[in-house]
Amino acid sequence: MKHALMLSAAAAAALSLTACNKPASTTASDAASATGAAVNKAEDATGAAVGAASANTIGPHDTAAFVSNASQSDMYEIQAAQIAEKRSKNPDIKAFAKMMIKDHTASTKAMTPLVAAAGQKPADKLDDRRQGFIDHLNKASDADFDKTYVDQQVAAHTEALDLMNGYAKDGSDAGLKGGAAKIAPTVQTHLDKIKAMQAAISKS
């Protein structure tokens, strides 16, 4: 409920900002498109904040929450990368997306026996928050796609790094703690790369 209220508030704020800044010459269609993009961006920001809070509170201490979030993180990264490979015209982003598919498929494979040994089951689908990220990525205009993907990736990898480092430090299952510790440096590498791309895009 609290999440829904946050999303509603973010959406309302985005609608208000869009209305205030709309040029007089903007057509109804353009205005609707701009409003939708602003709302999606606001919802992505809210979703990122919710994920960051969870990664720093529940995930490091609750094994079931850690497994669910880690498995969904891999699923989201692979799905988002598949979209980026098809839609982005930026060779650096396409190369990053290819790396995401390879590395997150590998981390899922590495964690699978550890999850089973811990008596846990990975998530079988994305939650509403992460599915929202995918939906917004699919709806992004060609002009906004790269920035939308990169901004989502910075948030997602910040969340994943906090989750991995947190469980490696405070988790209760030794096998999963070891797995998280091994995966964290790869996530850090991804985060460093995507932050550099974000900075480059913001300057262009």
C-alpha positions in Angstrom: 0.0 0.0 0.0 2.8 2.4 1.0 4.6 1.5 -2.3 1.4 2.2 -4.3 1.0 5.6 -2.6 4.6 6.5 -3.3 4.1 5.6 -7.0 0.9 7.7 -7.1 2.6 10.6 -5.6 5.6 10.3 -8.0 3.2 10.1 -10.9 1.3 13.1 -9.8 4.5 15.1 -9.4 5.7 14.1 -12.8 2.3 15.1 -14.4 2.5 18.5 -12.6 6.0 19.2 -13.8 5.2 18.1 -17.3 2.2 20.4 -17.5 4.1 23.4 -16.1 7.0 23.0 -18.6 4.9 22.2 -21.8 5.6 24.6 -24.7 2.6 26.2 -26.2 3.3 24.6 -29.6 3.3 21.1 -28.2 0.7 18.9 -29.8 -1.7 16.8 -27.7 0.1 13.7 -28.9 3.5 15.0 -28.0 2.2 16.2 -24.6 0.8 12.7 -23.8 4.0 11.1 -24.8 6.1 13.5 -22.7 3.7 13.0 -19.8 4.0 9.2 -20.0 7.8 9.4 -20.2 7.9 11.7 -17.1 5.6 9.4 -15.1 7.7 6.3 -16.1 10.9 8.1 -15.1 9.3 9.0 -11.7 8.1 5.5 -11.1 11.6 4.1 -12.0 13.1 6.5 -9.5 10.6 5.4 -6.8 11.2 1.7 -7.6 14.9 2.2 -7.4 14.5 3.8 -3.9 12.3 1.0 -2.7 14.8 -1.6 -4.0 17.8 0.2 -2.4 16.0 0.2 1.0 15.2 -3.5 0.7 18.7 -4.4 -0.3 20.1 -2.6 2.7 17.6 -3.9 5.3 15.8 -7.2 4.6 18.1 -8.8 2.0 21.3 -9.0 4.1 19.5 -10.7 7.0 16.7 -12.8 5.5 17.9 -15.7 3.3 14.5 -16.1 1.5 14.5 -12.4 0.7 18.1 -12.5 -0.5 17.4 -15.5 -2.8 14.3 -13.9 -4.2 15.9 -10.6 -4.9 19.2 -12.1 -6.3 17.3 -14.4 -8.7 15.0 -11.5 -9.8 18.0 -9.3 -10.3 19.6 -11.8 -12.7 16.3 -12.2 -14.6 15.7 -8.4 -14.9 19.3 -7.8 -16.1 19.0 -10.5 -18.8 15.6 -9.3 -20.0 16.7 -5.7 -20.0 19.9 -6.5 -21.9 18.0 -8.4 -24.5 15.9 -5.4 -25.2 19.0 -3.1 -25.2 20.7 -5.4 -27.7 17.8 -5.0 -30.1 17.0 -1.3 -29.6 20.2 0.6 -28.7 22.2 2.1 -31.6 25.2 2.8 -29.2 27.9 0.1 -29.6 29.1 0.6 -26.1 25.6 -0.1 -24.7 25.1 -3.0 -26.9 28.4 -4.5 -25.8 27.5 -3.8 -22.1 24.1 -5.6 -22.7 25.9 -8.6 -24.2 28.1 -8.7 -21.1 25.0 -8.6 -18.9 23.5 -11.6 -20.5 26.7 -13.6 -20.2 27.6 -12.6 -16.6 24.1 -12.8 -15.1 23.5 -16.1 -16.8 26.7 -17.3 -15.2 25.8 -15.9 -11.7 22.4 -17.7 -11.9 24.2 -20.9 -12.7 26.7 -20.5 -9.9 24.0 -19.7 -7.3 21.5 -22.4 -8.3 23.2 -25.3 -6.3 23.8 -23.0 -3.3 20.2 -21.9 -3.3 19.1 -25.6 -3.4 21.5 -26.5 -0.6 20.1 -23.7 1.5 16.6 -25.2 1.1 15.4 -22.2 -0.9 13.8 -21.7 -4.3 14.6 -18.8 -6.6 11.8 -16.5 -7.9 10.2 -17.8 -11.1 9.1 -14.4 -12.4 9.8 -10.7 -11.8 7.9 -8.8 -9.1 5.7 -5.8 -10.1 8.6 -3.3 -9.4 11.1 -5.0 -11.8 8.4 -5.8 -14.4 7.6 -2.0 -14.3 11.2 -1.3 -15.2 11.0 -3.7 -18.2 7.7 -2.2 -19.3 9.1 1.3 -19.1 12.2 0.2 -21.1 9.9 -1.2 -23.8 7.8 2.0 -23.9 10.8 4.4 -24.0 11.1 6.4 -27.2 14.1 5.8 -29.5 15.5 9.1 -28.4 15.2 8.3 -24.7 16.0 4.6 -24.8 19.7 4.7 -24.0 19.3 7.1 -21.1 16.4 5.1 -19.7 18.4 1.8 -19.9 21.6 3.3 -18.4 19.7 5.0 -15.5 17.9 1.8 -14.7 21.2 -0.1 -14.8 23.0 2.2 -12.4 20.1 1.9 -9.9 19.8 -1.9 -10.4 23.6 -2.5 -10.0 23.8 -0.2 -6.9 20.9 -2.3 -5.4 22.5 -5.6 -6.4 25.9 -4.6 -5.0 24.4 -3.6 -1.7 22.4 -6.9 -1.6 25.5 -9.1 -2.3 27.8 -7.2 0.0 25.2 -7.2 2.8 24.5 -10.9 2.6 28.2 -11.8 2.3 28.6 -9.9 5.6 25.5 -10.6 7.6 23.8 -13.6 5.9 23.0 -16.8 7.8 23.7 -19.4 5.2 27.5 -20.1 4.7 27.2 -21.3 1.1 25.1 -18.3 0.0 27.4 -16.0 1.8 30.3 -17.3 -0.1 28.4 -17.1 -3.4 27.5 -13.5 -2.7 31.1 -12.6 -1.9 32.3 -14.1 -5.2 29.6 -12.3 -7.2 30.0 -8.9 -5.6 33.2 -7.9 -7.5 31.6 -8.6 -10.9 28.6 -6.5 -9.9 31.0 -3.7 -8.9 32.7 -3.9 -12.3 29.3 -3.6 -14.0 28.4 -0.6 -11.9 31.7 1.2 -12.6 31.2 0.6 -16.4 27.6 1.7 -16.5 28.3 4.8 -14.3 31.0 5.8 -16.9 28.4 5.4 -19.7 25.8 7.5 -17.7 28.4 10.3 -17.3 29.2 10.2 -21.1 25.5 10.3 -22.0 24.8 13.2 -19.7 27.6 15.2 -21.4 26.3 14.5 -24.9 
